Amino acid sequence: MTSKQPARAVPGEPSQRYPSAMAYAGIGMLNAICLLGGGALGWLVDRALGTLPLFLLVGLLLGIVTGALGTRAELRRYSR
């Protein structure tokens, strides 16, 4: 009979196969901060320049893209 040895943790490798509830909460907070930050910065630029919807929409779009890239990077840690 061969005995199975426990898998060793490899530096730089994920320690578990699936994200925990706290990892999902962190991803949610990351997306909320990116979206609200982009919207707020866009609104401030629009307020200063008097071009209300333009930079608000650009800021929201950049916030969505930044949040999606951050989510992708975080979930890639668990995809091996």
C-alpha positions in Angstrom: 0.0 0.0 0.0 1.2 3.5 -0.8 0.4 6.2 1.6 -0.6 9.6 0.4 1.5 12.4 1.7 -0.1 15.8 2.3 0.5 18.3 -0.4 3.1 20.9 0.5 2.4 24.6 0.1 4.5 26.0 -2.7 5.5 29.7 -2.3 3.5 31.8 -4.7 0.9 29.2 -5.2 -2.6 29.5 -3.8 -3.2 27.7 -0.5 -6.7 26.7 -1.3 -8.6 25.8 -4.5 -11.6 28.1 -4.0 -11.9 31.6 -2.7 -13.3 32.1 0.8 -16.3 34.2 1.7 -13.9 37.0 2.9 -12.2 36.9 -0.5 -15.5 37.4 -2.2 -16.3 40.3 0.2 -12.9 41.8 -0.7 -13.7 41.6 -4.4 -17.1 43.3 -3.7 -15.4 46.1 -1.8 -12.8 46.5 -4.5 -15.5 46.9 -7.2 -17.5 49.3 -5.0 -14.5 51.5 -4.3 -13.4 51.5 -8.0 -16.9 52.4 -9.2 -17.6 55.1 -6.6 -14.1 56.5 -6.9 -14.3 56.8 -10.6 -17.8 58.3 -10.5 -16.7 60.8 -7.8 -13.6 61.9 -9.6 -15.5 62.3 -12.8 -18.2 64.3 -11.1 -15.6 66.6 -9.6 -13.9 67.2 -12.9 -17.4 67.8 -14.5 -18.3 70.2 -11.7 -15.0 72.2 -12.3 -15.3 72.3 -16.1 -19.1 72.5 -16.3 -19.5 69.5 -18.6 -21.7 67.5 -16.2 -22.4 64.1 -17.8 -19.2 63.7 -19.8 -16.5 63.0 -17.2 -18.9 61.3 -14.9 -19.6 58.7 -17.5 -15.9 58.4 -18.3 -15.1 58.0 -14.6 -17.8 55.3 -14.2 -16.5 53.4 -17.2 -12.9 53.6 -15.9 -14.1 52.4 -12.5 -15.9 49.4 -14.1 -12.8 48.5 -16.1 -10.5 48.9 -13.1 -12.8 46.8 -10.9 -13.1 44.1 -13.6 -9.3 43.9 -14.0 -8.8 43.8 -10.2 -11.4 41.0 -9.9 -9.7 39.0 -12.7 -6.3 39.4 -11.0 -7.8 38.3 -7.6 -9.6 35.3 -9.0 -6.6 34.1 -11.1 -4.9 33.3 -7.7 -7.4 30.5 -7.4 -7.5 29.1 -10.9 -4.5 26.8 -10.9 
